[in-house]
């Protein structure tokens, strides 16, 4: 292949991944009865584009599979064939195989599954000679393959695997139960001890199992981490059949029952009509593909421009004379234009949260089938925008929350009927803006949390439980490391790994996690995140000659407390009485060794993770937007500090980690 073609590989793979997502979502819409002619045309176009590109680059297996898939889709969209469950299963199975083939081509590695079985599946649907479940080839379709001599398995977890509650070592232990396991661990990505982040996964493994091991069991060991790792399974010595998957019972469909006999209401496009959307629509949706690193560089440059503008403004305020007025007017225009430019550049990185939501219909469909439950997914606020960097990091925690909701939250169909509920459970994903934050909610209408069971498990595991705990105190125990109420350990739950990692991951993004539950009515997890990590509105305060920034989203009010409202509590330090509540007081100067007034005249009330704190400062300087700089990247992590910024006079101001300070204190309540 020429170098000119190779230059376009990255674009082809990225566009193909987007096409597969569109295909999967479109097929799920058709299955649920939400589809129309445009839906099936969009699925067809995606398959056609992948076929054309793969043929151009010489990815023969991809081209062969998409050719058969395209034939089936063409018959569906022309009304020649009804949409049946066999057809939907075969096409969804094709999407899974295509993902694997494209990943193998991108890594220049042999594919784990060459797609032969799913091609046979598609042909069986096309000819009407057989109906089989996805991933299971019919006995007549091909002779039974010879068992391989051995299985070579390359398992490379993504760095974020721990954050979704999964444990790579658990998978290694499961493989060891399938036969004599030879394992080699790759430590090449392991950093020095000082740079080690315990929340990240660094190790990779190469495993060898004997050929008499069950390939289905091998794949089952990786079934819940396939989106969180690079995985290659090769049977050496003989061809390996396609990976079987569990057949979902009909009642486990996420949406409405699939029509089995009637043709889908899809009209054939008129002769000569373009397969794509109208020219006006295409022009409206026109876009260019730009590397994320280029956008990041642009944002950094705009951030430096904001800092420079602030410096000029401070210098300009000291200028006197006839030119001062003209200079200040020009600086005001520069400030306005800089802010507009800053907002425009940041908007380039903003993506709709639908980029996260759209991965859940398929996940819920498959998981509901595996657990034998009926589940309906509702989404709200899909167009709500969030910074691209946050979207990438919020996906894994949300996957864990949705799995928990289906596995633990929703009852079985029989139990829901006995409780007088709709037999179909509901998972709801919602997103909305609230001030300078985005609120994401994951809720279910299941049985809710069992307060007594949680308390008993916490005491059994030696987790500290407050005296006379409120419901909020009890629900927070779920986020304790190692906590689990599951009676049995499965590949879905029971290891006590997950919810604490979810909260820690959200906190690392400057967010909060709150949990609400009602017995018999369900559970809701609320995630509060900043819209972007690049810029924030802050309140600047003076402490001991230094300047700190308090993120404005956490600030409730500021006051000069009366002496009679400040009290000392044994073992708790000083507390401030504010409208009947007693809040822990933290002297910022003493906390960071900055000195300052022994009794600072001003107190700022902040709230994070549902708790309030009174911060003592020497002076309130003002409010301003600040460009956030990572302290860890440029120096090291400091407890109580989330980042830094450069002020107009060139000084560095540290940004206070309000949720971190709140978590280190306990609210004292009046007796």
matplotlib code that plots the C-alpha trace (Angstrom):
import matplotlib.pyplot as plt

x = [0.0, 1.3, 2.3, -0.4, -3.1, -1.6, -1.8, -5.6, -5.8, -6.4, -9.3, -10.8, -10.7, -12.2, -15.0, -15.7, -16.1, -18.6, -20.3, -20.6, -22.1, -24.7, -25.5, -25.9, -28.1, -30.2, -30.7, -31.8, -34.3, -35.7, -36.1, -37.9, -40.3, -38.8, -37.2, -38.3, -37.0, -34.3, -33.1, -32.6, -31.0, -28.5, -27.6, -27.2, -25.0, -22.7, -22.3, -21.7, -19.0, -17.2, -17.3, -15.9, -13.1, -12.1, -11.9, -9.8, -7.3, -7.3, -9.1, -10.7, -12.6, -14.2, -15.3, -16.7, -18.7, -20.1, -21.0, -23.3, -24.6, -25.3, -27.3, -29.6, -30.0, -30.9, -33.7, -35.0, -35.1, -36.7, -39.5, -38.6, -38.0, -39.7, -37.7, -37.4, -35.6, -33.2, -32.3, -31.7, -29.6, -27.5, -26.9, -26.0, -23.6, -22.1, -21.4, -19.6, -17.4, -16.7, -15.4, -13.0, -11.9, -11.2, -9.4, -7.1, -6.5, -5.6, -3.2, -1.9, -2.7, -4.6, -8.3, -9.8, -12.7, -12.5, -16.2, -16.9, -19.7, -21.5, -21.4, -23.0, -25.6, -26.4, -26.6, -29.0, -31.2, -31.0, -31.9, -34.4, -32.8, -32.0, -32.7, -30.0, -29.0, -26.3, -22.8, -23.9, -23.3, -25.7, -24.5, -25.2, -23.5, -20.0, -18.3, -17.4, -13.9, -11.0, -10.1, -7.0, -3.8, -3.7, -5.1, -2.9, -4.4, -3.1, -4.9, -4.0, -6.3, -6.9, -5.5, -9.0, -10.2, -10.1, -12.4, -15.3, -14.9, -13.2, -10.2, -7.8, -6.3, -9.8, -9.8, -6.4, -7.6, -10.7, -8.4, -6.3, -9.4, -9.8, -6.6, -2.8, -2.2, 1.2, 1.3, 3.8, 3.3, 4.5, 5.8, 7.1, 4.4, 4.9, 6.1, 8.5, 7.1, 6.9, 4.8, 2.5, -1.3, -3.1, -6.3, -4.7, -3.9, -0.4, 0.2, -0.4, -0.5, 0.1, -1.6, -1.4, -4.1, -4.3, -6.6, -9.1, -10.1, -13.5, -13.3, -16.7, -15.5, -12.4, -14.5, -16.9, -14.0, -13.5, -17.2, -17.5, -14.2, -14.2, -14.8, -12.0, -9.1, -7.3, -8.0, -6.8, -7.7, -6.2, -6.7, -3.4, -3.3, -6.8, -9.5, -11.5, -15.3, -16.9, -17.5, -20.8, -22.9, -25.9, -29.2, -31.4, -35.0, -37.6, -38.9, -35.5, -35.7, -35.0, -37.8, -41.0, -41.3, -39.8, -42.2, -41.7, -43.7, -45.0, -42.6, -41.0, -42.6, -39.7, -40.4, -37.8, -36.2, -37.4, -35.4, -32.5, -32.9, -29.6, -29.1, -27.9, -29.8, -30.8, -28.1, -29.5, -29.1, -25.7, -24.6, -26.1, -24.2, -21.0, -17.9, -14.2, -12.2, -9.5, -7.2, -8.1, -4.4, -4.7, -7.9, -6.1, -3.2, -5.5, -7.3, -3.9, -2.9, -6.2, -5.6, -2.3, -4.0, -6.5, -3.6, -1.8, -5.0, -5.4, -1.8, -2.4, -5.6, -3.8, -0.9, -3.4, -5.2, -2.0, -1.5, -2.5, -2.6, -4.5, -3.9, -5.2, -8.9, -8.1, -5.9, -8.5, -11.2, -9.0, -8.3, -12.0, -12.6, -9.7, -11.2, -14.5, -13.1, -10.8, -13.7, -15.7, -12.8, -12.3, -15.9, -15.8, -12.7, -14.0, -17.3, -15.2, -14.4, -18.0, -19.9, -23.4, -23.6, -25.4, -21.9, -22.0, -25.8, -25.8, -23.6, -26.2, -29.1, -27.0, -25.4, -28.8, -30.3, -27.5, -27.3, -31.1, -31.1, -28.3, -30.1, -33.6, -35.0, -37.2, -35.7, -36.7, -34.2, -35.3, -33.0, -33.4, -31.2, -29.1, -28.2, -26.7, -23.0, -20.0, -16.2, -14.8, -12.2, -14.9, -17.1, -14.2, -13.7, -17.3, -18.1, -16.6, -18.3, -21.7, -21.3, -20.7, -23.7, -26.0, -24.8, -25.5, -28.9, -29.9, -28.1, -28.9, -31.7, -34.3, -36.3, -37.0, -40.2, -41.9, -40.9, -42.1, -45.5, -45.9, -45.1, -47.8, -45.3, -45.0, -43.1, -40.7, -38.2, -37.0, -33.5, -33.4, -30.4, -30.8, -28.5, -29.0, -27.2, -27.2, -25.2, -21.7, -22.1, -23.7, -25.9, -26.1, -28.6, -28.7, -31.9, -34.0, -37.5, -36.4, -36.6, -34.4, -31.6, -32.0, -30.9, -30.6, -28.7, -26.2, -25.6, -25.2, -22.7, -20.7, -20.4, -19.4, -16.6, -15.4, -16.5, -17.0, -20.7, -21.9, -24.1, -27.8, -27.0, -29.3, -30.3, -27.6, -25.0, -26.1, -26.1, -22.6, -21.4, -21.8, -18.9, -16.6, -13.7, -14.4, -18.2, -20.6, -24.0, -23.9, -24.3, -22.4, -19.4, -20.2, -18.6, -21.1, -20.9, -19.9, -16.2, -16.6, -14.8, -16.5, -18.6, -15.6, -13.7, -16.6, -16.8, -13.0, -13.0, -15.7, -13.9, -10.7, -12.7, -13.7, -17.2, -19.5, -21.6, -24.8, -27.1, -30.8, -33.0, -36.6, -37.7, -39.8, -39.4, -35.9, -32.5, -30.9, -27.2, -26.6, -23.2, -22.3, -19.5, -18.0, -18.8, -15.1, -11.8, -10.0, -11.6, -13.6, -15.3, -13.6, -13.7, -10.2, -9.4, -6.3, -4.6, -1.3, -0.2, -1.0, -4.0, -6.2, -9.1, -12.4, -14.4, -17.6, -19.8, -19.0, -19.4, -22.7, -22.1, -19.5, -19.9, -18.2, -19.2, -20.3, -18.0, -20.9, -21.6, -18.1, -17.7, -15.1, -16.2, -14.0, -12.3, -13.8, -12.1, -14.0, -17.5, -19.6, -23.3, -25.2, -29.0, -29.1, -26.4, -22.9, -20.3, -16.6, -14.2, -11.0, -8.3, -6.8, -3.7, -3.0, -4.0, -1.3, 1.2, 0.7, 0.1, -2.4, -4.6, -5.1, -8.8, -9.5, -12.4, -14.1, -15.6, -16.7, -19.3, -18.7, -20.5, -19.3, -20.5, -23.6, -21.7, -20.9, -17.6, -16.7, -13.3, -11.6, -9.8, -8.1, -9.7, -12.2, -10.5, -13.1, -14.5, -12.9, -12.5, -9.3, -7.4, -6.8, -3.3, -2.6, -0.4, 0.3, 1.6, 3.9, 4.8, 3.1, -0.3, -1.0, -3.9, -6.5, -5.4, -7.0, -4.9, -3.3, -3.7, -1.7, -3.1, -3.0, 0.1, 2.0, 1.6, 0.5, -2.7, -3.6, -7.2, -8.8, -10.1, -13.4, -14.8, -11.5, -11.5, -15.2, -14.5, -11.7, -14.2, -17.4, -20.3, -21.2, -24.9, -26.5, -27.9]
y = [0.0, 3.5, 6.0, 8.3, 5.8, 5.1, 8.8, 8.4, 5.4, 7.3, 9.2, 6.0, 4.3, 7.2, 7.7, 3.9, 3.9, 6.8, 4.8, 1.7, 3.8, 5.2, 1.7, 0.3, 3.2, 3.0, -0.7, -0.3, 2.4, 0.1, -2.7, -0.4, 0.8, 4.3, 4.0, 5.3, 5.5, 8.0, 5.6, 2.6, 4.8, 6.2, 2.6, 1.6, 4.6, 3.9, 0.3, 1.4, 3.9, 1.3, -1.1, 1.4, 2.5, -1.0, -2.1, 0.9, 0.1, -3.6, -4.7, -7.7, -9.2, -5.9, -5.4, -9.0, -8.7, -5.2, -6.3, -9.1, -6.7, -4.0, -6.6, -7.3, -3.6, -2.8, -5.5, -4.0, -0.4, -1.4, -3.2, -6.6, -8.1, -7.8, -6.7, -9.7, -10.4, -12.7, -9.9, -7.4, -9.9, -10.7, -7.1, -6.1, -9.1, -7.8, -4.4, -6.2, -8.2, -5.2, -3.3, -6.2, -6.4, -2.7, -2.7, -5.5, -3.7, -0.5, -2.4, -4.4, -7.6, -10.8, -10.5, -12.5, -13.4, -13.3, -12.8, -16.1, -17.2, -13.8, -13.9, -17.3, -15.8, -13.0, -15.4, -17.6, -14.6, -13.6, -17.1, -17.9, -21.3, -21.0, -18.8, -18.8, -16.6, -14.0, -15.3, -19.0, -20.5, -23.2, -26.7, -26.9, -23.6, -25.0, -28.1, -28.2, -26.7, -28.6, -27.6, -25.3, -26.5, -23.5, -20.0, -17.0, -14.1, -10.5, -8.4, -4.7, -2.9, 0.8, 3.1, 3.9, 0.3, 0.6, 3.7, 1.5, -0.9, -3.7, -5.6, -7.0, -9.5, -11.0, -11.8, -13.5, -15.6, -16.7, -17.7, -19.8, -21.9, -22.8, -24.8, -24.6, -20.9, -19.4, -15.7, -13.0, -9.5, -6.5, -3.8, -1.4, 1.3, 1.1, 4.5, 5.3, 4.8, 8.5, 9.0, 6.0, 6.7, 3.9, 4.6, 3.9, 0.5, 0.2, -3.5, -5.7, -9.4, -12.2, -15.5, -19.0, -21.6, -25.2, -25.8, -27.9, -24.7, -23.3, -20.3, -19.3, -19.3, -17.3, -14.6, -14.6, -13.7, -10.5, -9.9, -6.8, -5.2, -5.5, -1.7, -1.0, -2.9, -4.0, -7.7, -10.3, -14.0, -16.3, -20.1, -21.5, -24.7, -24.6, -22.1, -20.8, -20.3, -17.0, -16.1, -17.3, -14.9, -15.7, -15.7, -13.0, -14.0, -12.2, -10.4, -8.9, -6.4, -2.8, -1.4, -2.5, -6.1, -6.7, -7.2, -10.7, -10.9, -7.5, -5.6, -2.6, 0.7, 1.8, 3.2, 2.8, 6.1, 7.5, 6.8, 9.2, 10.5, 11.0, 8.5, 11.3, 14.1, 17.2, 19.7, 22.2, 19.8, 18.8, 22.4, 23.0, 20.1, 20.8, 20.4, 19.8, 17.2, 18.7, 16.9, 17.5, 18.4, 21.4, 22.6, 22.1, 24.2, 26.9, 27.0, 27.3, 30.2, 32.0, 31.4, 33.1, 35.9, 36.3, 36.5, 39.1, 41.2, 41.1, 42.3, 45.2, 46.2, 46.4, 48.5, 50.7, 51.5, 53.2, 55.4, 59.1, 61.9, 62.8, 59.4, 57.5, 57.7, 56.4, 53.7, 52.5, 52.5, 50.4, 48.0, 47.6, 46.7, 44.3, 42.7, 42.3, 40.8, 38.5, 37.2, 36.6, 34.8, 32.7, 31.6, 30.8, 28.7, 26.8, 26.1, 24.2, 21.7, 21.4, 18.3, 17.2, 14.8, 12.5, 11.3, 9.5, 8.6, 6.9, 4.0, 2.9, 1.5, -1.4, -2.0, -2.0, -4.3, -6.9, -6.7, -6.9, -10.0, -11.6, -10.9, -11.9, -8.5, -6.1, -2.6, 0.6, 3.5, 7.1, 10.0, 13.7, 16.7, 14.9, 18.2, 19.6, 20.4, 19.4, 19.8, 17.0, 16.1, 15.6, 13.6, 11.1, 10.8, 10.6, 7.6, 4.8, 6.0, 6.2, 2.7, 1.4, 3.3, 2.0, -1.6, -1.2, 0.2, -2.8, -5.5, -4.2, -1.6, -3.1, -6.1, -9.1, -9.1, -11.4, -9.3, -6.1, -7.7, -8.9, -5.3, -3.9, -2.2, -2.1, -5.3, -3.3, -1.4, 2.1, 3.5, 7.3, 9.4, 13.2, 16.1, 19.8, 23.0, 24.6, 27.8, 27.1, 23.4, 20.4, 18.0, 14.4, 12.1, 8.3, 6.9, 3.8, 2.9, -0.2, -1.4, 1.3, 0.9, -1.2, 1.0, -1.8, -4.0, -1.3, -0.5, -4.2, -4.7, -1.6, -2.7, -6.2, -4.8, -2.4, 0.8, 3.7, 4.5, 7.8, 7.8, 8.2, 8.3, 10.1, 8.6, 10.6, 9.3, 5.7, 6.1, 7.6, 4.3, 2.7, 4.9, 3.4, 1.3, -2.4, -2.0, -4.4, -5.9, -8.6, -12.1, -13.7, -12.6, -12.4, -10.8, -8.0, -7.3, -8.4, -7.5, -4.2, -2.4, 0.3, 3.0, 4.4, 4.5, 6.2, 9.0, 9.4, 9.7, 12.3, 14.2, 14.3, 16.2, 18.8, 17.3, 15.9, 12.7, 12.7, 9.7, 9.6, 6.6, 5.7, 2.1, 0.7, 3.7, 3.6, 5.3, 8.4, 9.2, 12.9, 14.0, 17.7, 18.7, 22.0, 22.8, 23.0, 22.5, 25.2, 28.4, 29.1, 32.1, 32.6, 34.8, 36.1, 36.4, 37.6, 35.5, 36.4, 38.5, 35.8, 35.5, 32.4, 31.7, 30.2, 28.7, 30.7, 27.7, 26.6, 30.0, 30.6, 33.9, 35.9, 37.6, 39.2, 36.9, 38.2, 36.9, 35.3, 33.0, 31.5, 28.7, 26.0, 22.3, 19.7, 17.6, 19.6, 23.0, 26.2, 26.3, 29.1, 29.3, 30.4, 30.4, 27.5, 25.3, 24.9, 24.9, 23.9, 26.8, 26.6, 29.3, 29.3, 31.0, 28.4, 25.6, 26.5, 28.0, 31.5, 33.4, 36.2, 37.6, 35.5, 36.1, 37.0, 39.5, 37.8, 34.3, 32.8, 30.0, 27.3, 24.1, 20.9, 17.3, 18.4, 19.9, 23.4, 24.9, 28.4, 29.6, 32.4, 34.9, 38.3, 40.1, 39.8, 41.1, 40.6, 38.2, 37.4, 34.6, 32.7, 30.4, 27.1, 25.7, 22.1, 22.2, 18.4, 18.8, 21.7, 20.8, 18.2, 17.5, 19.5, 18.6, 21.3, 22.8, 21.9, 24.1, 27.5, 30.6, 33.7, 37.1, 40.4, 41.5, 38.3, 36.6, 33.0, 32.3, 28.9, 27.6, 26.1, 22.5, 23.2, 19.7, 18.3, 20.7, 19.8, 16.1, 16.6, 18.1, 16.9, 19.2, 19.7, 19.8, 21.6, 19.3]
z = [0.0, -0.9, 1.7, 0.4, 1.4, 4.7, 5.6, 5.6, 7.9, 11.1, 9.5, 8.1, 11.5, 13.3, 10.8, 10.8, 14.6, 14.3, 11.5, 13.7, 16.6, 14.1, 12.9, 16.4, 17.5, 14.3, 14.7, 18.3, 17.2, 14.5, 17.0, 19.4, 16.7, 16.7, 13.3, 9.9, 6.3, 7.4, 10.1, 7.9, 5.2, 7.7, 8.8, 5.2, 4.4, 7.3, 6.2, 2.6, 3.7, 5.8, 2.9, 0.4, 2.7, 3.7, 0.1, -0.7, 2.1, 1.5, 4.6, 2.9, 5.9, 6.7, 3.1, 2.8, 6.0, 5.2, 1.6, 3.0, 5.7, 3.0, 1.0, 3.9, 4.7, 1.1, 1.1, 4.4, 3.2, -0.1, 1.7, 0.2, 3.7, 7.1, 10.1, 12.3, 15.6, 13.7, 11.3, 14.2, 16.2, 13.1, 12.3, 15.8, 15.9, 12.7, 14.4, 17.2, 14.8, 12.7, 15.7, 16.4, 12.8, 12.5, 15.9, 14.7, 11.4, 13.3, 15.5, 12.6, 14.5, 13.6, 14.5, 17.3, 15.1, 11.3, 10.9, 9.1, 11.5, 11.4, 7.6, 7.7, 10.1, 7.7, 4.8, 6.8, 7.4, 3.7, 2.4, 5.1, 5.5, 9.2, 12.2, 14.8, 17.7, 17.3, 17.5, 17.1, 13.7, 12.5, 12.4, 8.7, 7.9, 8.3, 9.5, 13.1, 13.4, 14.9, 18.4, 18.6, 20.1, 22.4, 23.0, 22.9, 24.7, 24.7, 27.4, 27.7, 30.1, 29.6, 32.3, 33.5, 34.1, 37.9, 37.7, 36.4, 39.3, 37.3, 38.5, 35.9, 38.4, 38.9, 35.2, 35.5, 38.3, 36.3, 33.4, 35.7, 36.5, 32.9, 32.6, 33.0, 32.5, 31.4, 32.0, 31.2, 32.7, 30.7, 33.1, 30.5, 31.2, 35.0, 36.2, 39.0, 42.5, 43.1, 40.0, 40.6, 40.6, 42.4, 40.5, 37.1, 35.5, 34.1, 33.5, 30.4, 30.2, 27.7, 28.5, 27.0, 27.7, 26.4, 23.4, 25.5, 27.4, 26.4, 24.2, 25.4, 29.0, 28.0, 26.3, 29.3, 31.6, 29.5, 28.8, 31.0, 30.2, 26.4, 26.1, 28.6, 27.1, 23.9, 23.7, 21.2, 21.5, 19.0, 18.8, 17.4, 15.4, 14.0, 13.0, 15.9, 15.8, 16.5, 20.1, 21.3, 23.3, 25.6, 23.9, 25.4, 26.3, 24.3, 27.5, 28.1, 25.3, 26.3, 24.3, 22.5, 21.2, 17.8, 14.9, 13.7, 10.5, 9.2, 6.9, 8.5, 7.4, 5.3, 1.8, -0.9, -2.0, -5.3, -8.4, -8.7, -5.2, -3.3, -0.4, 1.9, 3.5, 1.6, 0.5, 3.0, 5.8, 4.8, 4.6, 8.1, 9.5, 7.7, 9.9, 9.7, 11.6, 13.8, 16.1, 19.8, 20.5, 18.2, 20.0, 23.4, 22.1, 21.0, 24.4, 26.1, 23.9, 24.6, 28.3, 28.1, 26.2, 29.1, 31.6, 29.4, 29.1, 32.9, 33.3, 30.8, 32.6, 35.9, 34.4, 32.6, 35.8, 37.1, 34.0, 34.4, 32.0, 28.7, 27.1, 30.2, 29.1, 25.6, 26.9, 29.4, 26.6, 24.4, 27.3, 27.9, 24.3, 24.5, 27.6, 25.9, 22.7, 24.7, 26.7, 23.5, 21.9, 25.1, 25.2, 21.4, 21.7, 24.7, 22.9, 20.3, 22.9, 24.1, 23.0, 23.8, 26.6, 24.2, 23.3, 26.6, 26.7, 23.3, 24.5, 27.0, 24.9, 23.7, 27.1, 28.8, 26.1, 26.5, 30.3, 30.7, 28.6, 30.6, 33.9, 32.6, 33.4, 31.3, 31.2, 29.5, 29.1, 29.2, 28.5, 29.0, 28.2, 25.6, 23.9, 27.2, 26.4, 28.4, 27.9, 25.7, 28.3, 30.9, 28.6, 28.1, 31.8, 32.9, 30.7, 32.9, 36.2, 34.4, 33.0, 36.5, 37.9, 35.1, 35.7, 39.4, 38.7, 36.6, 38.7, 42.2, 41.8, 39.5, 40.7, 38.6, 36.5, 39.0, 42.0, 40.3, 39.5, 43.1, 44.3, 42.0, 39.7, 35.9, 35.0, 32.9, 35.0, 34.0, 34.0, 33.5, 32.4, 32.6, 32.1, 32.7, 33.3, 36.8, 37.0, 36.0, 36.4, 34.6, 36.6, 35.5, 37.1, 36.9, 38.5, 38.6, 39.8, 41.6, 45.2, 46.6, 49.2, 52.4, 55.3, 57.9, 55.5, 54.7, 58.3, 59.2, 56.4, 57.3, 60.9, 59.8, 57.6, 60.4, 58.6, 60.9, 61.4, 62.9, 66.0, 65.0, 61.3, 58.9, 55.6, 53.9, 56.3, 55.6, 51.8, 52.0, 53.5, 50.0, 48.8, 51.4, 50.0, 50.0, 50.7, 49.1, 50.1, 47.4, 48.8, 46.0, 43.9, 40.2, 37.2, 37.7, 41.4, 44.9, 45.1, 46.9, 44.1, 42.2, 44.0, 46.0, 42.7, 41.0, 43.6, 43.6, 39.9, 39.9, 42.7, 40.6, 38.0, 40.6, 40.9, 43.6, 43.9, 45.8, 46.4, 47.2, 47.7, 48.8, 49.7, 47.0, 44.8, 43.6, 43.8, 42.2, 41.9, 41.1, 39.6, 39.7, 37.4, 36.2, 32.6, 31.7, 33.5, 31.6, 33.1, 36.2, 37.9, 41.2, 44.3, 45.2, 48.9, 50.8, 53.5, 55.1, 52.2, 49.6, 47.3, 47.0, 44.6, 45.8, 42.9, 42.9, 42.4, 46.0, 47.7, 49.5, 51.3, 53.2, 56.6, 59.6, 62.4, 65.7, 68.6, 70.4, 67.4, 67.5, 69.9, 70.7, 70.7, 72.4, 69.8, 66.9, 67.2, 66.6, 65.0, 63.7, 64.4, 61.2, 61.4, 63.8, 62.1, 63.6, 60.8, 61.3, 60.9, 59.0, 59.2, 55.7, 56.9, 59.6, 57.2, 54.6, 57.0, 55.6, 58.8, 58.7, 61.4, 64.4, 64.2, 60.6, 60.3, 57.3, 57.0, 53.7, 53.8, 51.2, 50.5, 48.8, 48.9, 50.6, 53.7, 54.6, 55.9, 57.2, 55.8, 57.6, 55.4, 55.9, 53.0, 50.1, 46.9, 44.2, 41.6, 38.3, 35.7, 36.1, 33.7, 35.6, 35.4, 36.6, 39.7, 39.4, 35.9, 36.8, 40.4, 42.5, 44.2, 47.3, 49.6, 49.7, 46.4, 43.0, 40.7, 40.2, 38.1, 37.2, 38.3, 36.5, 38.4, 37.5, 40.9, 41.1, 43.1, 44.3, 43.7, 46.8, 46.6, 48.5, 48.3, 49.5, 52.5, 53.3, 53.2, 55.8, 58.3, 59.9, 60.3, 64.0, 64.7, 67.6, 70.2]

ax = plt.figure().add_subplot(projection="3d")
ax.plot(x, y, z, "-o")
ax.set_aspect("equal")
plt.show()
